[in-house]
Amino acid sequence: MGSCNGLLALIDDKDRIFLWNPSTRKSQVLPSTEIEFSSTSISSAPSTYYGFGYEPISDDYKLVRMVQSHGNNDEYFHSEAKVYSLRSNCWRRIKDVCFYLKFNRKFGFLANNALHWMVFKTPQSDNRNLVGFNLGSEEFRFLELPDFCLDKLFWFGIKAMGVTFV
């Protein structure tokens, strides 16, 4: 699912999440958290997206879980977002996501103290966007993509490669 400073975040086939330090061989199972939105008008199984990173100001490792499910038409979708704090060992619901997650890459990447995912602003949109979740402020924000990424025929993936974004 992700790694940061030698600590690995793993998920098993039962959706249990583990943190593991391979150097010390210590591991911890994260407490479970339920999906809180109603499933009465949902026509598809929920999709779950994750991100894992370290927030240096609070000296805390955080894991983000976003769950989204689509209604009977693509105009309607439910979503929720939660953050797990290793320091407090608990999940906390945060502001729900206001974007559409429909990419196969379910795990965000960490760059500049923020987790990032490719998204669409609406279910009907063809324009891809990059959204970042700041681990300090715990807020989402859209980021501008370069012009060459706006071509709908141009398909790309994203990954942090040890570079600093300005």
FILUM-194312 format. One record per residue: z, x, y of N, C-alpha, C, O in turn. Coordinates in pm, whole numbers. Each point is the difference from the previous one (the first is absolute). Example, Ala and Ser with C-alpha at 12.3 -4.5 7.8 and 13.67 -1.06 7.14 Angstrom:
residues 2
+--------+--------+--------+--------+--------+--------+--------+--------+--------+--------+--------+--------+
:    n.w :    n.u :    n.v :   ca.w :   ca.u :   ca.v :    c.w :    c.u :    c.v :    o.w :    o.u :    o.v :
+--------+--------+--------+--------+--------+--------+--------+--------+--------+--------+--------+--------+
:    780 :   1319 :   -569 :      0 :    -89 :    119 :      0 :     90 :    120 :     66 :    104 :     -2 :
:   -138 :   -139 :    107 :      6 :     82 :    119 :     73 :    -77 :    109 :     17 :     51 :    111 :
+--------+--------+--------+--------+--------+--------+--------+--------+--------+--------+--------+--------+
***
This chain:
residues 166
+--------+--------+--------+--------+--------+--------+--------+--------+--------+--------+--------+--------+
:    n.w :    n.u :    n.v :   ca.w :   ca.u :   ca.v :    c.w :    c.u :    c.v :    o.w :    o.u :    o.v :
+--------+--------+--------+--------+--------+--------+--------+--------+--------+--------+--------+--------+
:      0 :     82 :   -119 :      0 :    -82 :    119 :      0 :     86 :    125 :    -69 :    -32 :     97 :
:    145 :    142 :    -98 :      5 :     88 :    116 :     96 :    114 :    -20 :     83 :     -2 :    -91 :
:    -96 :    101 :    176 :     93 :    113 :     -5 :     25 :     49 :    141 :    -84 :    -14 :     89 :
:    200 :     72 :    -69 :     37 :     53 :    130 :    112 :    102 :    -19 :    103 :    -30 :    -60 :
:   -124 :    150 :    110 :    101 :    107 :     -8 :     49 :     24 :   -143 :    117 :     30 :    -21 :
:   -205 :    -44 :    -75 :     36 :     25 :   -139 :     63 :   -118 :    -71 :     27 :      7 :   -120 :
:     -3 :   -116 :    190 :     56 :   -121 :    -59 :   -115 :    -94 :    -34 :    -86 :    -26 :     84 :
:     84 :    -25 :   -207 :   -107 :    -88 :    -45 :     47 :   -144 :     -5 :    111 :    -28 :    -45 :
:   -196 :    -64 :     90 :     24 :   -143 :    -15 :    -95 :    -48 :   -109 :   -121 :     17 :     10 :
:    177 :    -77 :   -114 :    -77 :    -43 :   -117 :     23 :   -147 :    -26 :    105 :    -55 :     35 :
:   -204 :    -10 :    -96 :     14 :   -140 :    -37 :    -45 :    -15 :   -145 :    -99 :     60 :    -41 :
:    172 :   -141 :    -36 :    -38 :    -18 :   -141 :    -73 :   -133 :    -19 :    -24 :    -72 :     97 :
:    -10 :     41 :   -220 :    -77 :   -121 :    -29 :     81 :   -128 :     17 :    -56 :   -109 :     -7 :
:    185 :    120 :     29 :     85 :   -117 :     27 :     34 :    -11 :    148 :     90 :    -76 :     38 :
:   -161 :    153 :     45 :     18 :      2 :    146 :    137 :     54 :     43 :     46 :    -29 :    110 :
:     18 :    105 :   -197 :    123 :     68 :     41 :    -40 :    128 :     74 :    -93 :     69 :    -40 :
:    164 :    -41 :    148 :    -32 :    117 :     82 :    109 :    104 :    -20 :    119 :    -31 :     -1 :
:   -163 :    156 :    -15 :     91 :    112 :    -23 :    -26 :    108 :    104 :   -114 :     20 :     43 :
:    219 :     48 :     -2 :    -14 :    124 :     76 :     43 :    112 :    -93 :    101 :    -11 :    -69 :
:   -179 :    118 :     66 :     25 :    109 :    -93 :    -21 :    133 :     68 :   -102 :     22 :     66 :
:    199 :     66 :    -83 :    -12 :    137 :     47 :    -25 :     87 :   -123 :     93 :     27 :    -76 :
:   -218 :     18 :     55 :    -30 :     79 :   -120 :     73 :    133 :     -4 :     25 :     53 :   -108 :
:     10 :      2 :    224 :     71 :    130 :      2 :    141 :    -11 :    -55 :     45 :     87 :    -74 :
:     25 :   -195 :    112 :    138 :    -18 :    -46 :      8 :    -90 :   -124 :    104 :    -10 :    -63 :
:   -217 :    -55 :     31 :     -9 :    -95 :   -111 :     87 :   -124 :     23 :     29 :    -73 :    -95 :
:     13 :     49 :    219 :     78 :   -120 :     32 :    -96 :   -113 :     38 :   -104 :     22 :     62 :
:    143 :   -143 :   -101 :    -81 :   -117 :     34 :     90 :   -116 :     38 :    120 :     -1 :    -29 :
:   -179 :    -95 :     94 :     73 :   -119 :     43 :    -93 :   -120 :     -9 :   -115 :      6 :     43 :
:    165 :   -114 :   -100 :    -75 :   -125 :     -5 :     34 :    -78 :    127 :    118 :    -19 :     32 :
:   -220 :    -25 :     40 :     24 :    -78 :    121 :     40 :   -142 :    -37 :    -45 :    -53 :   -102 :
:    130 :     -9 :    184 :     35 :   -139 :    -28 :   -126 :    -87 :     10 :    -90 :     28 :     78 :
:     86 :   -132 :   -159 :   -117 :    -89 :      5 :      8 :    -87 :    125 :    108 :    -19 :     57 :
:   -221 :    -34 :    -17 :     -6 :    -92 :    113 :   -103 :   -107 :    -32 :   -107 :     29 :    -53 :
:    140 :   -151 :     85 :    -87 :   -113 :    -33 :   -104 :    -22 :    109 :     18 :     40 :    115 :
:   -127 :   -105 :   -154 :    -98 :    -47 :     97 :     58 :   -127 :     60 :     43 :    -90 :    -73 :
:    -42 :     81 :    206 :     71 :   -110 :     65 :    -90 :   -113 :     48 :     52 :   -104 :     42 :
:   -183 :    118 :    -47 :    -82 :   -110 :     50 :    -28 :   -101 :   -110 :      5 :     31 :   -119 :
:    -33 :   -153 :    161 :    -26 :   -109 :    -94 :   -134 :     21 :    -68 :    -96 :     46 :     62 :
:     89 :    -80 :   -188 :   -125 :     17 :    -74 :    -71 :   -133 :    -25 :    -87 :     -7 :    -87 :
:    121 :    -98 :    161 :    -56 :   -132 :    -28 :   -149 :    -10 :     28 :    -71 :    -70 :    -73 :
:     21 :    137 :    175 :   -143 :    -13 :     35 :    -76 :    129 :    -26 :   -103 :     26 :     63 :
:    151 :     54 :   -154 :    -63 :    129 :    -29 :    -96 :    -16 :   -118 :     34 :    -60 :   -102 :
:   -154 :    115 :    118 :   -100 :    -13 :   -107 :    -23 :    130 :    -75 :    -77 :      3 :    -96 :
:    141 :    104 :    138 :    -21 :    128 :    -68 :    133 :     70 :    -21 :     99 :    -28 :     69 :
:    -98 :    119 :   -163 :    122 :     78 :    -24 :     25 :     90 :    121 :    -96 :     49 :     60 :
:    220 :    -26 :    -24 :     28 :     86 :    115 :    -50 :    143 :    -23 :      4 :     52 :   -111 :
:    -49 :     10 :    219 :    -35 :    142 :      0 :    113 :     74 :     69 :     51 :    -45 :    103 :
:    -12 :    158 :   -158 :    111 :     77 :     55 :    -48 :    137 :     43 :    -72 :     68 :    -74 :
:    112 :    -28 :    193 :    -37 :    129 :     59 :    128 :     75 :     34 :     98 :    -61 :     44 :
:    -99 :    192 :    -65 :    120 :     81 :     19 :    -29 :    121 :     89 :   -115 :     41 :     16 :
:    221 :     13 :     39 :     -6 :    127 :     69 :    137 :     64 :     -6 :    102 :    -69 :     -3 :
:    -99 :    202 :      1 :    126 :     73 :    -13 :     -2 :    120 :     93 :    -98 :     74 :      6 :
:    209 :    -54 :     67 :      6 :    114 :     91 :    141 :     29 :     47 :     96 :    -69 :    -35 :
:    -87 :    173 :    116 :    127 :     49 :     52 :      2 :    -19 :    151 :    -98 :     30 :     68 :
:    210 :    -79 :    -16 :     18 :    -18 :    144 :    104 :    101 :     46 :    118 :    -17 :    -30 :
:   -158 :    122 :    104 :     92 :    110 :     30 :    113 :    -33 :     98 :    107 :     58 :    -11 :
:   -129 :   -149 :    104 :    105 :    -29 :     99 :    121 :    -64 :    -68 :    114 :     36 :     29 :
:   -139 :   -131 :   -118 :    112 :    -64 :    -72 :     32 :     73 :   -130 :     93 :    -38 :    -71 :
:   -170 :    143 :     39 :     18 :     77 :   -123 :      3 :    -94 :   -121 :     95 :      0 :    -79 :
:   -201 :    -81 :     67 :     -3 :   -103 :   -102 :   -139 :     -7 :    -63 :   -101 :     10 :     68 :
:     98 :    -28 :   -198 :   -124 :    -29 :    -71 :    -17 :   -151 :     -2 :     95 :    -75 :    -25 :
:   -217 :     30 :     53 :    -26 :   -144 :      5 :   -122 :    -33 :    -85 :    -96 :     76 :     -8 :
:    104 :   -192 :    -55 :   -111 :    -52 :    -78 :    -38 :   -136 :     58 :     87 :    -85 :     20 :
:   -214 :     65 :      6 :    -50 :   -127 :     54 :    -70 :    -75 :   -112 :    -79 :     58 :    -75 :
:    107 :   -187 :     64 :    -69 :    -86 :    -95 :    -57 :   -120 :     76 :     74 :    -74 :     65 :
:   -205 :     56 :    -74 :    -66 :   -116 :     60 :    -59 :    -82 :   -113 :    -68 :     53 :    -88 :
:     95 :   -183 :     90 :    -53 :    -91 :   -101 :    -83 :   -104 :     72 :     41 :    -56 :    102 :
:   -160 :     31 :   -156 :    -89 :    -97 :     63 :    -66 :    -85 :   -108 :    -40 :     51 :   -105 :
:     30 :   -180 :    132 :    -65 :    -91 :    -93 :    -90 :    -93 :     80 :     33 :    -40 :    111 :
:   -145 :      5 :   -169 :   -101 :    -78 :     70 :      6 :   -145 :    -42 :     28 :    -32 :   -115 :
:    -56 :    -56 :    211 :     -1 :   -143 :    -27 :   -132 :    -44 :    -60 :    -79 :     81 :    -48 :
:     57 :   -211 :     52 :   -120 :    -57 :    -61 :   -127 :     41 :     71 :   -108 :     -3 :    -59 :
:    118 :     39 :    184 :   -115 :     57 :     70 :     45 :    130 :     65 :    119 :     22 :     21 :
:   -214 :     62 :     11 :     35 :    133 :     51 :     61 :     -4 :    140 :     46 :    103 :     49 :
:    -46 :   -219 :     15 :     57 :     -6 :    134 :    153 :     -5 :     -4 :     66 :     21 :    102 :
:    -11 :    -46 :   -217 :    143 :    -22 :    -11 :     61 :    105 :    -93 :    -45 :     16 :   -114 :
:    144 :     55 :    162 :     68 :     93 :    -89 :    145 :     15 :     40 :     36 :    -14 :    117 :
:     47 :     41 :   -217 :    143 :     24 :     20 :     23 :    150 :     -9 :    -68 :     69 :    -76 :
:    162 :    -20 :    152 :     33 :    141 :    -13 :    146 :     22 :     37 :     62 :    -80 :     70 :
:    -11 :    190 :   -121 :    134 :     43 :     40 :      4 :    152 :    -11 :    -75 :     61 :    -76 :
:    164 :     -3 :    152 :     18 :    146 :     -4 :    150 :     28 :     -4 :     79 :    -63 :     70 :
:    -42 :    160 :   -154 :    139 :     43 :    -11 :      6 :    152 :      1 :    -94 :     68 :    -42 :
:    206 :    -18 :     90 :     24 :    145 :      3 :    127 :     28 :    -79 :    103 :    -64 :     19 :
:   -112 :    162 :   -109 :    116 :     49 :    -72 :     46 :    129 :     67 :    -82 :     87 :     30 :
:    211 :    -76 :     -7 :     60 :    122 :     55 :     84 :     67 :   -109 :     90 :    -62 :    -57 :
:   -121 :    188 :     29 :     80 :     74 :    -98 :    142 :     18 :     50 :     95 :     -5 :    -78 :
:    -79 :     27 :    208 :    133 :     21 :     59 :     91 :   -121 :    -22 :    116 :     16 :    -37 :
:   -168 :   -136 :     58 :     83 :   -121 :    -16 :    -15 :    -64 :   -138 :     75 :    -91 :    -35 :
:   -173 :    138 :    -44 :    -27 :    -52 :   -134 :    -22 :   -151 :     -1 :     52 :    -71 :    -87 :
:   -129 :     23 :    185 :    -29 :   -143 :      2 :   -137 :    -26 :     62 :    -54 :     83 :     73 :
:      1 :   -202 :   -104 :   -126 :    -48 :     56 :     30 :    -86 :    121 :    103 :    -67 :      6 :
:   -192 :     69 :     89 :     13 :    -84 :    119 :   -139 :    -56 :     34 :    -98 :     74 :      6 :
:     92 :   -204 :     15 :   -128 :    -60 :     38 :    -28 :     32 :    146 :     88 :     -9 :     85 :
:   -212 :     46 :    -59 :    -41 :     30 :    137 :   -109 :    -98 :     40 :    -38 :    -88 :    -77 :
:    -12 :    105 :    196 :   -106 :    -88 :     50 :   -116 :     -4 :   -100 :    -47 :    104 :    -47 :
:      3 :   -225 :     15 :   -109 :    -16 :    -97 :   -128 :     63 :     52 :    -21 :     13 :    121 :
:    -64 :     25 :   -213 :   -125 :     63 :     37 :    -96 :   -104 :     57 :     -6 :   -113 :    -48 :
:    -66 :    151 :    151 :    -95 :    -90 :     65 :   -142 :     52 :    -20 :    -84 :    -10 :     90 :
:     59 :     65 :   -205 :   -132 :     52 :    -33 :    -25 :    -28 :   -147 :     90 :    -39 :    -75 :
:   -212 :     58 :     36 :    -46 :    -39 :   -132 :    -19 :    125 :    -86 :    -79 :     88 :     32 :
:    153 :    -82 :   -140 :     -6 :    113 :    -93 :    -92 :    -38 :   -115 :     32 :    -88 :    -79 :
:   -145 :    155 :     69 :    -85 :    -31 :   -115 :    -73 :    123 :    -53 :   -109 :    -10 :    -56 :
:    170 :    123 :     73 :    -58 :    124 :    -52 :     65 :     35 :   -134 :    115 :    -36 :    -25 :
:   -188 :    105 :    -59 :     52 :     37 :   -130 :    112 :    103 :      9 :     88 :      4 :    -86 :
:    -89 :     79 :    189 :    105 :    101 :     14 :    128 :    -69 :     45 :     10 :    -44 :    114 :
:     85 :     35 :   -203 :    123 :    -76 :     26 :    112 :     85 :     60 :    104 :    -54 :     38 :
:   -124 :    185 :    -30 :    107 :     88 :     47 :    -40 :     63 :    132 :   -107 :     60 :     12 :
:    195 :    -74 :     87 :    -27 :     57 :    131 :     16 :    151 :     -2 :     61 :     56 :    -91 :
:   -115 :     10 :    193 :     19 :    144 :     12 :     83 :     30 :    123 :     -3 :    -74 :     99 :
:     78 :    182 :   -106 :     93 :     39 :    106 :    -64 :    106 :     88 :    -49 :    102 :    -48 :
:     50 :   -126 :    179 :    -46 :     98 :     99 :     73 :    -30 :    130 :      5 :   -115 :     44 :
:     51 :    219 :     18 :     68 :    -14 :    130 :    109 :   -107 :      0 :      6 :    -83 :     90 :
:     80 :     85 :   -191 :    115 :    -90 :     -5 :    -41 :   -147 :    -10 :     76 :    -89 :     37 :
:   -197 :     63 :    -88 :    -46 :   -137 :    -18 :    -77 :    -12 :   -131 :    -67 :     94 :    -43 :
:     79 :   -210 :    -18 :    -78 :    -32 :   -120 :   -125 :    -76 :     44 :      6 :    -79 :     94 :
:   -119 :    103 :   -161 :   -127 :    -57 :     42 :    -72 :    -68 :   -117 :      5 :     47 :   -114 :
:    -73 :   -158 :    146 :    -83 :    -73 :    -95 :   -128 :    -45 :     70 :     -2 :    -20 :    122 :
:   -105 :      3 :   -200 :   -122 :    -63 :     51 :     18 :   -151 :    -13 :     46 :    -48 :   -104 :
:    -83 :    -26 :    210 :     20 :   -145 :      3 :   -117 :    -66 :     73 :    -86 :     67 :     58 :
:     85 :   -199 :    -61 :    -85 :    -82 :     85 :     92 :    -81 :     90 :    111 :    -35 :    -41 :
:   -154 :      5 :    164 :     85 :    -79 :     90 :      8 :   -146 :    -42 :    102 :    -65 :     22 :
:   -209 :     13 :    -81 :     -2 :   -138 :    -49 :    -69 :     -2 :   -136 :    -72 :     93 :    -34 :
:     94 :   -199 :    -44 :    -67 :     -9 :   -130 :   -153 :     -3 :     11 :    -69 :     47 :    -90 :
:     17 :   -102 :    199 :   -145 :    -12 :     17 :    -63 :    126 :     57 :   -123 :     11 :      2 :
:    201 :     82 :     43 :    -52 :    118 :     68 :    -67 :     97 :    -96 :     44 :     18 :   -114 :
:   -152 :     43 :    161 :    -66 :    107 :    -74 :     40 :    137 :     55 :    -33 :    102 :    -60 :
:    102 :   -102 :    172 :     36 :    126 :     66 :    131 :     54 :    -54 :    105 :    -64 :     10 :
:   -114 :    183 :    -67 :    121 :     65 :    -52 :     82 :     56 :    116 :    -53 :     38 :    105 :
:    181 :    -35 :   -127 :     93 :     56 :     98 :    101 :     87 :    -73 :     18 :    -10 :   -121 :
:     45 :     94 :    196 :    110 :     81 :    -52 :    127 :    -52 :     66 :      6 :    -13 :    122 :
:     94 :    -16 :   -203 :    128 :    -43 :     55 :    104 :    104 :    -39 :      0 :     52 :   -112 :
:     89 :    -22 :    205 :    107 :     94 :    -24 :    135 :    -68 :     11 :     19 :    -89 :     83 :
:     74 :    130 :   -167 :    137 :    -50 :      6 :     89 :    117 :     36 :     17 :     92 :    -80 :
:     39 :    -95 :    200 :     86 :    108 :     47 :    135 :    -10 :    -72 :     68 :   -103 :     10 :
:    -30 :    208 :    -80 :    125 :     -3 :    -77 :    124 :      0 :     88 :    107 :    -43 :    -45 :
:   -118 :     89 :    169 :    114 :      0 :     92 :     21 :   -137 :     63 :    109 :    -57 :    -10 :
:   -212 :      5 :     76 :     12 :   -129 :     69 :    -18 :   -119 :    -94 :     34 :   -113 :     35 :
:    -86 :    140 :   -155 :    -28 :   -103 :   -100 :    -90 :   -109 :     56 :     26 :   -119 :    -16 :
:   -133 :    162 :     82 :    -99 :    -91 :     57 :   -139 :     38 :    -47 :    -30 :    118 :    -21 :
:    -55 :   -220 :      4 :   -140 :     21 :    -34 :    -81 :     11 :    129 :     35 :    -60 :    101 :
:   -145 :    139 :   -107 :    -94 :      1 :    112 :   -138 :     38 :    -53 :    -15 :     79 :    -93 :
:    -86 :   -139 :    157 :   -138 :     31 :    -35 :    -42 :    130 :     66 :     40 :     29 :    112 :
:   -120 :     49 :   -183 :    -51 :    126 :     51 :   -152 :     -6 :      4 :    -63 :    -54 :    -90 :
:      6 :    110 :    195 :   -146 :      3 :     15 :    -62 :     91 :   -106 :     49 :    110 :    -24 :
:   -154 :   -157 :    -38 :    -78 :     83 :    -91 :   -115 :     65 :     77 :    -44 :    -54 :    102 :
:     -5 :    166 :   -148 :   -116 :     62 :     67 :   -122 :    -92 :     -8 :    -11 :    -83 :    -90 :
:    -82 :     99 :    185 :   -119 :    -85 :      7 :    -80 :      0 :   -130 :    -51 :   -104 :    -40 :
:     40 :    220 :    -27 :    -81 :      4 :   -122 :     57 :    -87 :   -111 :    -71 :    -33 :    -95 :
:    197 :     -5 :    106 :     63 :    -85 :   -102 :    -31 :   -148 :     21 :     29 :    -82 :    -87 :
:    -88 :     48 :    202 :    -26 :   -140 :     31 :   -121 :    -56 :    -73 :    -15 :   -122 :    -10 :
:    -73 :    208 :    -39 :   -117 :    -43 :    -75 :     46 :    -64 :   -131 :     68 :     65 :    -80 :
:   -104 :   -192 :     58 :     46 :    -72 :   -118 :    -52 :     59 :   -130 :     58 :    -21 :   -106 :
:   -169 :     96 :    115 :    -56 :     61 :   -121 :     69 :    131 :    -35 :    -17 :     53 :   -110 :
:     95 :     -3 :    203 :     70 :    127 :    -21 :    134 :    -30 :    -65 :     84 :    -68 :     59 :
:    -64 :    116 :   -179 :    126 :    -24 :    -72 :     76 :    131 :    -11 :    -60 :    104 :    -29 :
:    188 :   -107 :     50 :     79 :    123 :     -2 :    141 :    -31 :    -47 :     44 :   -115 :      0 :
:     26 :    219 :    -38 :    141 :     -9 :    -34 :     78 :     86 :     98 :    -58 :     79 :     74 :
:    188 :    -95 :    -74 :     84 :     78 :     90 :    107 :     71 :    -80 :     49 :    -51 :   -101 :
:    -14 :    168 :    148 :    105 :     78 :    -66 :     48 :    105 :     99 :    -80 :     59 :     72 :
:    209 :    -35 :    -70 :     56 :    106 :     84 :    -23 :    133 :    -70 :     22 :     12 :   -121 :
:    -66 :     87 :    196 :    -33 :    130 :    -59 :     79 :    112 :     69 :    -49 :    113 :      9 :
:    167 :   -141 :     38 :     81 :    103 :     65 :    -43 :     29 :    142 :     25 :    108 :     52 :
:    -91 :   -206 :     11 :    -44 :     17 :    138 :     86 :    -86 :     90 :     64 :    -94 :    -47 :
:    -63 :    125 :    172 :     73 :    -78 :     98 :    -98 :    -80 :     83 :    -92 :     56 :     58 :
:    112 :   -188 :    -52 :    -82 :    -84 :     85 :     55 :      4 :    141 :    122 :      3 :     19 :
:   -209 :     -1 :     78 :     43 :      4 :    140 :      4 :   -140 :     54 :     35 :    -21 :    117 :
+--------+--------+--------+--------+--------+--------+--------+--------+--------+--------+--------+--------+
***
